[in-house]
């Protein structure tokens, strides 16, 4: 199992979620986050914003789902401008369902 974490622009969230669903992963967790990347914030006129609002999506998938889900996120979130986001993929040993106490092994 893998955990995919994608930080995307807020205005691209719906499109990304739609593409994730079409790629075969239906469940995700969404968080509002703030941060900055290599561009070190955003300048609008004379105002500098050190932290930019984004959305963090966390998706747990089987190993064979990683590439289709990552590709779906890349396609749906890309504008071609700085600040499009990041995708992180990491190993996941197991997940546990609280209601049923079942364990999914990674």
Secondary structure, DSSP 8 states (H G I E B T S, - for coil): -EEEEEEE-GGGHHHHHHHHHHTT----EEEEEEE--TT-SEEETTEEESSEEEEEEEEEE-GGGHHHHHHHHHHHH--SSTT-EEEEEEE--EEE-TTT--EEE-
